[in-house]
Amino acid sequence: MIKFFRKIRQNLLSENKFSKYLIYAIGEIVLVVIGILIALQINNWNENRKQQAEITDIYTQIVLDLDNDIDEFSNTIKYYDSIKPVYDAVISDTRTIDLLDDGLSRLMAGGPITNLNKGGIERLKSVASKDSLSLHLIEIYDTGTFLKTLEEKISNETWLLVTTFRDNYSWYPEWISKTITKDNSSKELQDYFVNSQEYRHYVISSYQKIYNAYLPNLEYGIVELKNIKKSINQRIDK
């Protein structure tokens, strides 16, 4: 083909038909430019298709991450729902020794920890071109640090209580080393958790942070994560 066009050019020049040669040359340039533009368009189309396939793969991973996050939030809520009657008994000051079997002494033994699965989101952040859904997802996960702030406050209060036990009460080694029940604990330990107003005040403070702030945010988070999952599935199915 190249030899064919070269021969045409040579014939036009040899016949001294410069004007026709000029028209031909311009036409050839136009064809080359059109070819380049078509090649660029095809390349752009292929790159866009690759990027969309990558985003779809990332969205699929995020859906799996969301399922795990929703389960984790739900399990945390279920746990605190299960021990709420013990919290209520402490707050109303209707504690009994039997509540030691239900975790009375362990209400503040540890703080909640939620770890959002961010593998998919981190991949999404690396994508150069982001649609509105991608930007919304990144924003939602970035604001999830608010939960961490609440968890830190709860954990700090827990540590303060444990330190108080360690520094002021002889039954601390007993408390820290085993699961406490009414049948395996000392009278001093039982008296503290059943009657102490100090412990009651710690529990009231913990209740405010957990049941009035932390859990409502977890419940809201579940709703948000389910809505995000629905939007992603709609995007994947397009």
Backbone bond lengths (Angstrom), bond angles and torsions (degrees), N, CA, C in turn:
res aa  C-N    CA-C-N  psi(-1)  N-CA   C-N-CA  omega(-1)  CA-C   N-CA-C  phi
1 M - - - 1.468 - - 1.527 110.20 -
2 I 1.330 115.63 -43.60 1.465 119.61 179.00 1.527 110.37 -63.47
3 K 1.366 115.75 -41.62 1.464 119.63 178.24 1.523 110.93 -62.79
4 F 1.338 115.79 -35.35 1.469 120.92 -179.43 1.526 110.60 -63.66
5 F 1.338 116.75 -47.87 1.469 120.59 179.85 1.534 111.16 -67.18
6 R 1.346 115.82 -35.17 1.465 119.17 179.25 1.526 110.33 -65.21
7 K 1.329 115.50 -38.63 1.461 120.15 179.86 1.518 111.11 -65.29
8 I 1.352 115.80 -38.80 1.469 119.54 177.96 1.520 110.09 -62.39
9 R 1.337 116.69 -43.62 1.462 120.34 179.77 1.530 110.99 -61.59
10 Q 1.352 114.82 -43.76 1.464 118.83 -179.12 1.521 111.69 -63.58
11 N 1.331 116.81 -39.97 1.472 120.50 179.03 1.517 111.32 -64.19
12 L 1.336 115.71 -42.11 1.467 119.35 -179.47 1.524 111.04 -64.80
13 L 1.322 116.16 -39.77 1.459 119.50 179.60 1.523 111.43 -70.57
14 S 1.341 115.61 -40.37 1.472 119.04 -178.85 1.516 111.49 -67.42
15 E 1.316 116.45 -30.07 1.468 120.47 178.67 1.522 111.55 -86.34
16 N 1.327 115.86 3.82 1.462 121.74 177.79 1.524 112.06 59.84
17 K 1.326 115.69 37.10 1.475 120.86 177.80 1.528 107.86 -103.51
18 F 1.336 113.65 69.71 1.457 119.05 -172.95 1.524 112.22 -63.94
19 S 1.327 117.76 -40.73 1.474 120.43 -177.69 1.521 110.63 -62.89
20 K 1.336 115.10 -41.41 1.469 117.59 178.34 1.529 110.40 -67.42
21 Y 1.345 114.83 -36.71 1.463 118.53 178.08 1.526 111.02 -63.24
22 L 1.350 115.16 -40.94 1.459 119.38 -179.34 1.523 110.78 -63.00
23 I 1.342 115.47 -43.81 1.467 119.30 178.14 1.525 110.19 -61.94
24 Y 1.321 114.74 -42.40 1.467 119.11 179.64 1.529 110.91 -62.53
25 A 1.353 115.56 -44.47 1.466 120.09 -178.13 1.523 111.14 -61.52
26 I 1.357 114.60 -42.52 1.469 118.49 178.47 1.529 110.36 -62.52
27 G 1.327 115.51 -42.60 1.465 119.65 178.79 1.510 112.23 -62.06
28 E 1.337 114.79 -37.95 1.463 118.94 179.17 1.529 110.57 -66.31
29 I 1.339 115.98 -40.26 1.468 120.25 178.24 1.521 110.69 -62.91
30 V 1.343 114.95 -42.47 1.465 119.43 178.94 1.523 110.57 -60.47
31 L 1.334 115.79 -42.49 1.466 119.43 179.47 1.530 111.16 -63.42
32 V 1.339 115.75 -40.44 1.464 119.69 178.73 1.527 110.68 -63.15
33 V 1.361 115.32 -44.29 1.466 119.72 179.62 1.522 110.61 -61.99
34 I 1.345 115.90 -44.53 1.469 119.74 178.51 1.526 110.50 -60.13
35 G 1.334 115.91 -40.99 1.461 119.79 178.85 1.518 112.04 -62.13
36 I 1.346 114.94 -41.72 1.467 119.32 178.71 1.522 110.76 -64.14
37 L 1.353 115.83 -43.89 1.463 119.89 -179.77 1.523 111.43 -62.61
38 I 1.335 116.02 -40.41 1.466 119.86 178.21 1.529 110.29 -64.09
39 A 1.348 115.37 -42.01 1.470 119.25 179.32 1.525 111.06 -63.24
40 L 1.342 115.82 -41.62 1.464 119.63 177.99 1.517 111.60 -63.62
41 Q 1.348 115.49 -41.15 1.459 119.85 179.75 1.524 111.14 -63.35
42 I 1.332 115.62 -42.42 1.467 120.02 178.61 1.525 110.11 -64.31
43 N 1.349 115.58 -41.62 1.463 119.49 179.03 1.525 111.18 -63.48
44 N 1.351 116.20 -43.14 1.468 120.09 178.22 1.521 110.83 -62.92
45 W 1.326 116.13 -40.43 1.464 120.60 179.80 1.527 110.21 -63.62
46 N 1.346 115.73 -42.87 1.465 119.59 179.31 1.529 111.43 -64.88
47 E 1.344 116.43 -41.69 1.460 120.21 178.82 1.521 111.16 -64.20
48 N 1.338 115.92 -41.38 1.464 119.93 179.02 1.525 111.13 -64.25
49 R 1.335 114.96 -40.08 1.464 119.09 178.70 1.534 110.81 -64.89
50 K 1.334 116.77 -40.25 1.462 120.50 177.43 1.527 110.94 -63.06
51 Q 1.344 115.69 -42.68 1.460 119.52 -179.13 1.519 111.27 -65.61
52 Q 1.335 116.42 -41.48 1.461 119.55 178.68 1.525 111.08 -64.35
53 A 1.334 116.42 -37.79 1.466 120.18 177.26 1.529 110.50 -65.20
54 E 1.347 115.88 -38.92 1.466 120.00 178.25 1.527 110.78 -65.51
55 I 1.349 116.76 -43.81 1.461 120.60 179.85 1.525 110.58 -63.13
56 T 1.337 116.79 -40.71 1.464 120.29 177.99 1.527 110.57 -61.74
57 D 1.331 116.49 -41.05 1.466 120.59 177.58 1.530 110.79 -64.27
58 I 1.329 116.20 -39.99 1.469 120.57 178.03 1.522 110.33 -65.14
59 Y 1.333 116.44 -43.73 1.466 120.38 178.82 1.529 111.01 -60.22
60 T 1.325 116.18 -38.81 1.465 119.98 178.39 1.526 110.52 -62.06
61 Q 1.335 116.33 -41.42 1.467 119.67 176.86 1.527 110.96 -65.21
62 I 1.337 116.79 -40.14 1.464 120.21 -179.06 1.526 110.75 -63.57
63 V 1.338 117.76 -37.30 1.466 120.70 177.58 1.529 110.09 -59.42
64 L 1.331 116.82 -43.06 1.469 120.29 177.29 1.527 110.66 -64.44
65 D 1.336 116.22 -40.89 1.468 120.19 177.04 1.526 110.72 -61.21
66 L 1.336 116.04 -42.31 1.465 120.67 -179.48 1.522 111.19 -62.66
67 D 1.327 116.79 -41.00 1.472 120.11 178.32 1.527 110.48 -58.75
68 N 1.335 116.21 -43.47 1.469 120.03 179.35 1.525 111.51 -66.91
69 D 1.340 116.46 -39.56 1.470 120.09 179.66 1.526 111.24 -66.06
70 I 1.329 116.31 -42.04 1.468 120.60 178.89 1.525 110.27 -62.45
71 D 1.336 116.69 -42.35 1.470 120.63 178.01 1.529 111.01 -62.51
72 E 1.327 116.31 -41.78 1.465 119.70 -179.21 1.525 110.83 -65.17
73 F 1.325 116.89 -44.73 1.466 120.49 177.67 1.527 110.50 -60.37
74 S 1.334 115.81 -44.76 1.468 120.71 -177.79 1.524 111.18 -63.51
75 N 1.328 116.98 -41.73 1.467 120.38 179.84 1.528 111.63 -65.66
76 T 1.330 116.47 -37.02 1.469 119.76 177.26 1.524 110.56 -64.19
77 I 1.335 116.09 -43.34 1.469 120.40 178.52 1.525 110.58 -62.88
78 K 1.334 117.04 -43.12 1.467 120.69 179.29 1.525 111.05 -61.30
79 Y 1.323 116.34 -40.70 1.468 119.57 -179.98 1.525 110.64 -61.04
80 Y 1.317 116.69 -48.74 1.470 119.11 -177.97 1.525 111.90 -70.95
81 D 1.320 117.27 -28.43 1.472 119.38 173.02 1.529 110.51 -64.45
82 S 1.337 115.92 -36.82 1.472 119.91 -176.53 1.530 112.48 -69.71
83 I 1.328 117.64 -28.59 1.473 119.46 -178.63 1.531 112.42 -102.46
84 K 1.319 116.86 2.29 1.468 119.53 -179.23 1.534 112.64 -60.09
85 P 1.354 119.60 -39.05 1.474 118.32 177.67 1.529 113.13 -57.21
86 V 1.325 117.19 -33.49 1.465 119.97 178.49 1.525 109.53 -71.33
87 Y 1.325 116.81 -42.82 1.469 120.22 174.06 1.526 110.42 -55.71
88 D 1.337 115.47 -46.91 1.473 119.95 -177.90 1.529 111.45 -60.57
89 A 1.326 116.55 -39.01 1.470 120.22 -179.85 1.525 111.30 -65.82
90 V 1.331 115.89 -37.59 1.467 119.18 178.57 1.524 110.06 -68.39
91 I 1.326 116.45 -44.97 1.466 120.48 -177.58 1.525 111.09 -63.47
92 S 1.329 116.43 -41.43 1.470 120.46 179.75 1.528 112.37 -80.99
93 D 1.322 115.15 -2.78 1.470 122.24 179.89 1.526 111.84 59.23
94 T 1.322 114.50 43.32 1.469 120.83 175.99 1.534 109.97 -115.71
95 R 1.308 116.37 35.19 1.457 121.40 -178.13 1.533 111.90 -67.60
96 T 1.313 114.46 146.37 1.467 121.07 173.06 1.521 108.56 -132.36
97 I 1.300 116.26 162.62 1.460 120.56 -179.08 1.527 111.50 -63.79
98 D 1.335 116.90 -27.56 1.468 120.24 179.67 1.528 112.18 -62.35
99 L 1.319 117.29 -26.36 1.465 120.49 -179.11 1.523 112.57 -67.63
100 L 1.330 116.88 -15.07 1.462 118.92 174.00 1.523 110.83 -61.07
101 D 1.324 116.63 -31.37 1.469 120.75 177.85 1.527 111.68 -72.50
102 D 1.328 116.87 -16.92 1.471 121.63 -178.97 1.525 112.80 -104.05
103 G 1.329 116.14 13.86 1.463 119.46 175.62 1.507 115.69 93.97
104 L 1.330 118.14 20.73 1.462 121.11 -179.01 1.526 112.15 -53.61
105 S 1.317 117.11 -42.38 1.469 119.82 -175.97 1.528 112.76 -79.57
106 R 1.344 116.86 -8.31 1.469 120.71 -174.77 1.523 113.26 -112.34
107 L 1.318 117.63 13.06 1.464 119.15 -178.01 1.522 111.66 -57.49
108 M 1.317 116.00 -33.31 1.457 119.86 -177.64 1.524 111.62 -121.22
109 A 1.312 116.14 32.89 1.466 119.99 -178.06 1.525 112.22 -78.36
110 G 1.308 117.54 -17.56 1.466 121.10 179.97 1.509 110.59 -159.03
111 G 1.316 116.10 161.48 1.456 120.48 -179.92 1.513 111.50 -107.20
112 P 1.330 117.41 158.68 1.461 121.04 179.29 1.521 111.38 -71.43
113 I 1.309 115.94 145.96 1.466 121.16 176.93 1.522 108.50 -135.66
114 T 1.309 116.96 118.95 1.461 121.21 174.47 1.519 108.30 -116.56
115 N 1.304 115.73 133.44 1.462 121.27 178.92 1.522 109.33 -121.59
116 L 1.330 115.81 104.05 1.455 119.75 177.94 1.523 109.59 -64.87
117 N 1.325 115.89 135.94 1.460 120.94 176.68 1.528 108.60 -78.01
118 K 1.322 116.62 112.88 1.467 120.71 -171.94 1.529 113.80 -112.92
119 G 1.326 116.72 13.73 1.460 118.67 -179.72 1.518 112.40 -58.51
120 G 1.336 116.47 -47.94 1.463 120.79 179.94 1.513 112.35 -67.02
121 I 1.332 116.67 -41.28 1.464 121.05 -179.25 1.524 110.89 -64.09
122 E 1.324 117.78 -41.12 1.463 120.35 178.97 1.522 110.56 -63.96
123 R 1.318 117.28 -37.13 1.470 120.05 175.30 1.522 110.45 -65.24
124 L 1.332 116.15 -39.72 1.463 120.73 -179.04 1.525 111.01 -64.35
125 K 1.320 116.86 -36.93 1.469 120.30 179.64 1.525 112.02 -62.66
126 S 1.331 116.84 -27.11 1.465 120.46 -177.30 1.522 112.95 -81.71
127 V 1.336 117.30 -10.41 1.467 120.82 179.38 1.523 109.02 -74.76
128 A 1.327 116.31 129.83 1.470 120.38 -174.41 1.525 112.23 -66.11
129 S 1.326 116.29 -47.33 1.468 120.47 -177.00 1.525 109.30 -102.38
130 K 1.333 116.42 121.37 1.465 120.92 -176.14 1.523 110.09 -120.28
131 D 1.347 116.17 135.33 1.461 119.95 175.42 1.527 109.23 -86.43
132 S 1.330 116.52 -179.95 1.470 121.04 -175.63 1.525 111.47 -63.24
133 L 1.334 117.26 -35.67 1.464 120.31 179.43 1.523 110.58 -65.53
134 S 1.325 116.41 -42.42 1.465 120.43 179.39 1.523 111.12 -60.87
135 L 1.317 116.42 -45.16 1.465 120.71 179.87 1.528 111.11 -63.20
136 H 1.344 116.19 -38.62 1.470 120.43 179.28 1.526 110.55 -65.99
137 L 1.319 116.61 -40.79 1.465 120.90 178.95 1.527 111.11 -61.17
138 I 1.312 115.86 -46.75 1.463 120.44 -179.64 1.523 110.47 -61.42
139 E 1.330 116.28 -41.05 1.467 120.72 179.62 1.526 111.25 -63.09
140 I 1.340 116.70 -44.16 1.464 120.97 -179.37 1.527 110.73 -60.86
141 Y 1.328 116.61 -45.71 1.463 119.41 -178.16 1.524 112.11 -69.26
142 D 1.324 116.65 -33.26 1.464 119.17 178.10 1.530 111.52 -67.47
143 T 1.333 117.38 -34.19 1.467 120.05 179.29 1.528 111.59 -77.30
144 G 1.334 117.30 -8.10 1.459 120.88 177.65 1.518 113.21 -65.29
145 T 1.333 116.73 -11.30 1.467 119.91 177.79 1.526 111.47 -64.52
146 F 1.345 117.20 -18.76 1.466 120.18 178.23 1.522 110.67 -61.35
147 L 1.329 117.19 -37.17 1.464 120.63 176.98 1.522 110.57 -62.33
148 K 1.317 116.05 -40.20 1.464 120.14 178.88 1.525 110.96 -61.24
149 T 1.328 116.14 -37.67 1.465 119.95 178.97 1.527 110.68 -62.64
150 L 1.337 116.37 -44.04 1.464 120.31 178.16 1.527 111.01 -64.45
151 E 1.321 116.20 -41.62 1.464 119.96 179.91 1.529 111.38 -63.10
152 E 1.312 116.13 -37.96 1.466 119.66 178.40 1.528 111.11 -64.91
153 K 1.325 116.86 -39.60 1.470 120.05 178.36 1.527 110.89 -63.49
154 I 1.331 116.14 -42.74 1.466 120.50 178.82 1.529 110.50 -65.19
155 S 1.328 116.11 -44.05 1.471 120.36 -179.68 1.519 111.80 -65.37
156 N 1.326 116.66 -38.35 1.473 119.77 178.82 1.526 111.34 -63.28
157 E 1.331 115.79 -39.53 1.463 119.17 178.58 1.528 110.66 -68.75
158 T 1.322 115.76 -37.04 1.463 120.00 176.40 1.528 110.72 -61.26
159 W 1.322 115.79 -45.24 1.462 119.63 -179.94 1.525 111.13 -63.82
160 L 1.315 116.80 -36.95 1.465 120.52 177.57 1.526 110.76 -61.40
161 L 1.336 116.26 -42.51 1.464 120.17 179.52 1.524 111.09 -66.49
162 V 1.329 116.62 -45.43 1.468 120.10 179.86 1.527 110.45 -60.78
163 T 1.327 116.60 -39.94 1.465 120.48 177.32 1.526 111.21 -63.48
164 T 1.320 116.35 -38.85 1.469 120.96 176.72 1.523 110.59 -61.75
165 F 1.323 116.71 -44.41 1.470 120.68 177.18 1.528 110.36 -59.34
166 R 1.325 114.80 -47.98 1.471 119.99 -175.52 1.531 112.05 -62.14
167 D 1.312 116.38 -40.67 1.467 120.23 -172.28 1.530 114.07 -87.96
168 N 1.336 117.37 -14.24 1.469 117.88 -170.57 1.524 115.92 -127.40
169 Y 1.331 117.94 -10.80 1.466 118.08 -172.92 1.527 111.62 -128.42
170 S 1.311 115.05 132.23 1.466 120.92 -176.62 1.518 112.61 -69.20
171 W 1.332 116.88 -21.77 1.464 119.66 -178.81 1.539 112.44 -83.63
172 Y 1.315 117.73 3.40 1.474 120.53 -178.29 1.528 113.00 -55.59
173 P 1.352 120.09 -47.16 1.467 119.19 178.88 1.524 112.32 -57.76
174 E 1.307 116.16 -37.37 1.468 121.16 177.82 1.531 110.17 -64.39
175 W 1.307 116.03 -45.54 1.471 121.41 -176.81 1.519 112.17 -66.76
176 I 1.329 116.90 -40.59 1.457 121.10 -173.93 1.521 112.81 -78.10
177 S 1.337 117.43 -17.21 1.464 120.44 -169.58 1.521 114.90 -101.27
178 K 1.332 117.90 -7.01 1.464 118.19 -176.95 1.525 111.33 -157.32
179 T 1.330 115.01 166.25 1.457 120.81 173.49 1.525 108.49 -76.41
180 I 1.317 116.10 122.79 1.465 120.91 -173.64 1.528 111.36 -85.26
181 T 1.330 115.53 131.61 1.467 122.33 171.23 1.530 107.99 -130.33
182 K 1.312 115.53 172.66 1.478 118.65 179.52 1.521 111.94 -69.75
183 D 1.340 116.75 -20.56 1.464 120.08 -176.52 1.532 113.54 -93.67
184 N 1.323 118.36 -14.56 1.474 118.56 -176.13 1.526 112.89 -118.82
185 S 1.332 116.71 15.29 1.464 119.74 -174.93 1.528 111.86 -118.65
186 S 1.317 114.84 155.34 1.468 120.91 -178.59 1.524 111.07 -75.53
187 K 1.327 115.91 161.63 1.464 121.44 179.20 1.531 111.04 -63.17
188 E 1.334 116.26 -37.66 1.460 120.11 -179.49 1.528 111.12 -63.67
189 L 1.323 115.48 -43.62 1.467 119.42 179.07 1.526 110.30 -65.36
190 Q 1.312 116.56 -45.25 1.465 120.75 179.82 1.526 111.03 -58.99
191 D 1.307 116.23 -43.78 1.463 120.51 -178.15 1.526 111.13 -62.16
192 Y 1.332 115.95 -40.18 1.467 118.76 -178.76 1.526 111.05 -63.13
193 F 1.316 117.17 -52.38 1.465 119.65 -173.25 1.529 112.91 -74.27
194 V 1.321 117.37 -25.05 1.466 120.08 179.54 1.528 111.84 -87.03
195 N 1.331 117.14 -29.79 1.470 119.20 -171.20 1.531 115.80 -121.60
196 S 1.315 117.70 -18.25 1.466 119.64 -172.32 1.527 112.88 -67.30
197 Q 1.331 115.80 128.27 1.460 120.71 173.82 1.534 110.82 -76.42
198 E 1.305 116.48 -26.94 1.466 119.59 175.81 1.526 109.99 -59.26
199 Y 1.338 115.62 -50.03 1.465 119.73 179.67 1.527 110.48 -62.64
200 R 1.307 116.40 -40.26 1.467 120.88 179.10 1.523 110.69 -59.02
201 H 1.308 117.32 -42.44 1.465 120.49 -179.33 1.529 111.35 -66.83
202 Y 1.331 116.53 -38.82 1.465 119.75 175.15 1.528 110.63 -61.12
203 V 1.322 116.39 -43.62 1.463 121.29 -178.09 1.526 110.97 -66.38
204 I 1.317 117.36 -39.73 1.466 120.44 177.62 1.528 110.42 -60.80
205 S 1.316 116.46 -44.03 1.464 120.76 178.34 1.524 111.02 -62.89
206 S 1.330 116.14 -41.84 1.460 120.80 178.13 1.526 111.09 -63.94
207 Y 1.326 115.68 -41.14 1.468 120.83 179.42 1.523 110.68 -58.22
208 Q 1.320 116.83 -44.80 1.463 120.94 -179.06 1.524 111.00 -58.34
209 K 1.311 116.25 -43.90 1.466 120.13 -177.70 1.522 111.96 -71.17
210 I 1.339 116.16 -40.17 1.467 119.66 -174.61 1.525 112.02 -80.53
211 Y 1.319 116.89 -54.40 1.467 120.24 -170.99 1.527 113.37 -85.43
212 N 1.313 117.41 -24.99 1.465 119.47 -178.63 1.523 113.70 -99.45
213 A 1.329 116.97 -13.14 1.468 119.57 -178.63 1.532 112.16 -128.64
214 Y 1.320 116.06 -57.05 1.465 119.76 -172.08 1.525 112.84 -67.28
215 L 1.324 117.63 -53.58 1.468 120.31 -176.98 1.527 112.74 -63.76
216 P 1.347 120.28 -41.62 1.468 118.89 175.56 1.532 112.31 -58.07
217 N 1.326 117.01 -35.78 1.462 119.68 177.40 1.526 111.80 -70.28
218 L 1.329 117.04 -34.65 1.466 119.68 174.48 1.522 110.71 -64.47
219 E 1.324 116.72 -42.99 1.465 120.79 179.63 1.526 110.64 -63.17
220 Y 1.322 116.20 -43.04 1.466 120.36 176.26 1.528 110.16 -63.06
221 G 1.342 115.96 -39.50 1.454 120.28 179.24 1.517 112.41 -62.12
222 I 1.331 117.35 -38.70 1.465 120.68 178.16 1.522 110.52 -62.12
223 V 1.329 116.71 -44.55 1.470 120.93 178.45 1.528 110.04 -59.64
224 E 1.338 116.62 -46.18 1.465 121.23 -179.40 1.527 111.03 -62.73
225 L 1.327 116.73 -44.95 1.462 120.39 -178.71 1.523 111.42 -64.51
226 K 1.331 117.31 -37.38 1.466 120.22 177.25 1.525 110.95 -66.83
227 N 1.326 117.25 -39.03 1.468 120.67 177.43 1.528 111.06 -64.87
228 I 1.330 115.45 -41.14 1.463 119.90 177.91 1.524 110.32 -63.16
229 K 1.324 115.95 -43.98 1.466 120.22 179.21 1.523 110.80 -59.34
230 K 1.327 117.06 -41.38 1.462 121.36 178.76 1.525 110.65 -62.33
231 S 1.329 117.11 -44.03 1.467 121.44 179.89 1.524 111.12 -64.10
232 I 1.325 116.63 -40.21 1.463 120.30 -179.96 1.523 110.58 -66.14
233 N 1.328 117.17 -44.18 1.465 120.06 179.38 1.522 111.37 -61.54
234 Q 1.331 116.93 -37.80 1.466 120.32 175.80 1.520 110.60 -64.21
235 R 1.319 116.37 -38.68 1.468 121.09 178.91 1.523 110.62 -67.33
236 I 1.330 117.65 -41.20 1.464 121.55 179.97 1.521 111.13 -65.63
237 D 1.337 116.81 -37.18 1.465 121.57 -175.55 1.523 113.50 -76.92
238 K 1.336 118.02 -8.15 1.471 119.85 -179.64 1.515 111.08 -65.59
